[in-house]
C-alpha cells in the first residue's frame, strides 16, 4: 500500500474582518476554517479512474479520508488490495489537490454503481459524483 506524501495544506485561511464594538468599526486580521470540495476516484489495473463521490472537507488527511470512504462504501474491502492513493494531475501536469484517486490492485470499475446519498443538513455538494456536477446554473 502506498499513501504518497501529501503536501501540507493549511486548514485555515487568513482574512480581514470588520469588528464592530458599539459605534466603532475596525478592520483586523482573522482566520477562517477552510472547507473545499474533494472528488474521490477509483480504478484498478487497466481501468480509467472513475468518479465515485464528492465530499466537503477541511484540507489535510485527504488520502486517509478517500481510503476510509472507499472502505465504508465497500469499494475497498481488503487492505492488501490498496495499491495507492494520490492526487490527480491535470492536463499540464499540475497537481489537482481536490481530486484524489484510489488505485486498487484488482479491477474496481465494474463494482462501482450509481450512488444516491441523502444529505439533509449540508450545502448540497456531498453525494455528487464529480466536481463538474457541483457547478450549478442559475437563470
BELNORQUI-V11060 format. One record per pair of residues at least 24 apart in sequence whose ideal C-beta (glycine too) atoms are under 8 Angstrom apart, sorted by the first residue. I is the first residue (numbers start at 1). J is the second residue. If there is no record, write none. Layout:
((I;J) (I;J))
//
This chain:
((1;79) (1;80) (1;82) (1;83) (1;84) (2;83) (2;84) (2;85) (3;63) (3;64) (3;67) (3;84) (3;85) (4;63) (4;84) (4;85) (4;86) (4;87) (6;60) (6;62) (6;63) (6;87) (7;95) (7;97) (8;60) (9;34) (9;59) (9;60) (9;62) (9;97) (10;34) (10;59) (11;58) (11;59) (11;60) (33;58) (34;58) (34;59) (36;98) (37;98) (37;125) (37;131) (37;134) (38;62) (38;65) (38;66) (38;98) (38;99) (38;100) (39;98) (39;99) (39;100) (39;130) (39;131) (40;66) (40;69) (40;70) (40;100) (40;102) (41;88) (41;99) (41;100) (41;101) (41;102) (42;70) (42;75) (42;76) (42;101) (42;102) (42;103) (42;104) (42;108) (42;109) (42;112) (43;101) (43;102) (43;103) (43;104) (43;108) (43;109) (44;103) (44;104) (44;105) (44;106) (44;107) (44;108) (44;109) (45;105) (45;106) (45;107) (46;107) (47;107) (47;108) (47;109) (48;109) (49;88) (49;101) (49;103) (50;108) (50;109) (50;112) (51;129) (51;130) (52;112) (52;115) (52;129) (53;115) (53;117) (53;126) (53;127) (53;128) (53;129) (54;125) (54;126) (54;127) (54;128) (54;129) (54;130) (54;131) (54;133) (54;134) (55;125) (55;126) (56;122) (56;123) (56;125) (56;126) (59;97) (62;87) (62;97) (62;100) (63;100) (65;100) (66;100) (66;102) (67;102) (70;102) (73;115) (75;102) (75;108) (75;111) (75;112) (76;102) (76;104) (80;105) (81;105) (81;106) (98;131) (99;131))
//
